[in-house]
Amino acid sequence: MPKALIVVPAEGFSDREYLELRARLEHAGIAVDLASTEREVKASGGARLMASVLLSEVRPQDYQAVVFLGGKGVPSLLEVPAAIDLARSVHQAGGVVAAGRTAVLILARAGLLEGRRATGPLSLAEQIRAAGATYTAAEVEVDNRIITQRRPKGFKHFAGAVVAALRQPVGA
């Protein structure tokens, strides 16, 4: 059974997006873990969730996908080497690496956007280009096994793209 890791900041992410993504993945037969820098995380709406694994304890080889959810707390993850290393490791192993909205900056910091098409909030377009990507402003951009999302409106399509990418064999 494929396994996905959803990574959220300790505070400042959408519980609705997390719950919807988790449900879509599990419905597709994909096991899901939640990771963060803290065991207890707080969503923007006030919901509290328990991470099943700390970022510092994640074994990248255990996952075929990592999804970084966006939100106002993402800047705190940019300073966490384990988050950057996780993105690189899963990508190097041929896994799916996805970033919602502001989390595209994690992929940029990991060096995964060079030569790719990517999207994210319009306010981050220059940073995405500076990371070597072609900024598309699409709601969701899929470039091989790297998936990026521009804004909340595109979340359903983003979640569907993650599931679809996990169903494809590596190299397809």
N, C-alpha and C positions, 0 to 999 in steps of 0.2 A: 504494500500500500504506500503510495507517495506520501510525503510528509512536508508540511509547510510551516514556516515560522513567521508569525506576525510580530513586528517590532514596533513598539510605541514609546514615546517619551514618558517619563514618570508622571508628568502632568501636561495637559494641553493637547488632547487628541479627541476625535469624535467617537463616542461610544457607539453611536448608530452605525458608523462606517465599520468599526471593528466587529460588531455583532452581525452585520449583514455579510461582510466578507467571510467571517468564520462559518456562518450558516451555509453560504454558497460552496465553500470548500468542502465542508463535511458532507453536504448533500451529494457532492461529486465523488465521495469516497476517499477524500484526502484528509489525513490526520493533521491536526493543528495544535501548535503550541503558541503561547504568548510570552514574549520576552521584553524586558526593559532593564533599566539600571537599578530599579527598586522592585521588591516583591509586590508591594501594593502600589497600584497606579491609579491616578485620578483623571477621568475624562473631563473635557471642557464643560459638559452638562452636569457634572457633579458625581456621576456614577464612579464607584470604586471597584476595581477588578484586581484579581491576584494573578501575577505573572507566574507561569509554570516553570520558568527558567530565567536566571539572571543573564544579562548579556555577557558578563565576564565568564560564565560557565557554559555558554553555547558551544556545541561541537558541530561546526559547519557541515561535516560529512554526514550528519544525521538528517539533513534537509535537502529536498530537491527544489525548494523555493524559499525565498525570503521576501517578505513584503513589509516595507517601511511605510507606516501611515503618516500622513502629513498633519499639520496643525501648528499652533503657536509654540508648542514645546520642542519642535524639531531642532532649533539652534543648540539646545543642550546636548543632543546626540552627536552633533558635528565635532564635539570635543572628546568623544568617547572612542578611543582607538579600536575597541572590540566591535563597534558598529561598522566602522569603515572596513576593518579586516574581514568581517562577516560578509559584507557585500562582495568584496574581491574574491573571497574563497568560494562562495556559492557560484559566482559567475565562472571562475576558472574551472570548476568541476562540471560546467555545462548546465547548471541549474537556472531557474527563473529568478530574476532579480527585479522587483517592482517597487516603485516609489510614488506615493500619492502626494500631489501638490508640492508643498515646500520640502518634502523629503527627497526631492530630486537633487537637492544640494548634497545629500549623503553620497549619492552615486557620482556626483561631480567630484567630491573630495576623494572618493575611492579611485578616480581615474577611469570610470566605466563609460563615460559619455563621448570620449574622443572618437570622431568619425561616425557618430550615430545620429539618428533623428531622435529628438526628445521634445517633451513639452513640460509645462509647469506654469505656475502663475505668471502673468505678463510682467509683473514686477521683478521677476527673476530671469527674464529673457537674456539679458546681457551676461549674467553669471553663467547661464547654461551655454551660451555661445563661447564664453571665455574658457569653458571646460572642453571645447573642441567639438561641440555638438551643433547640428543644424536645428535651430529652434523652429518648431512648426506651428505652435499655438493651437494644435488640435486638442479636442477634449481628452483623448487618450492616444498615445503613440506607442506602437509596438515595433521594436527594431530587434529582430531575432528574439532573444529571450530576455531582453530588457524592456520593461513596460513602465511608462510614465503617465501621469494624470495631471491635467491642468487645474481643474476646479471641482468643487463638490458636485456640480450638475452632472459631471461625467462618471460618477462613482460606480453606478450599476454596470456601465460598459467596462470600466477598469477591472472590477471584480470578475466579470465574465472573461476578460482577456487573460487574467491570471489563471483561471480554471482551464481555459482553452490551451494555453501554453504548457501547462502541466500535463495535459493529455497527449501532447505531441512528443514524439521521441526526440532525444537530443540530436541536433544536426538537421532536423526537418525544416 
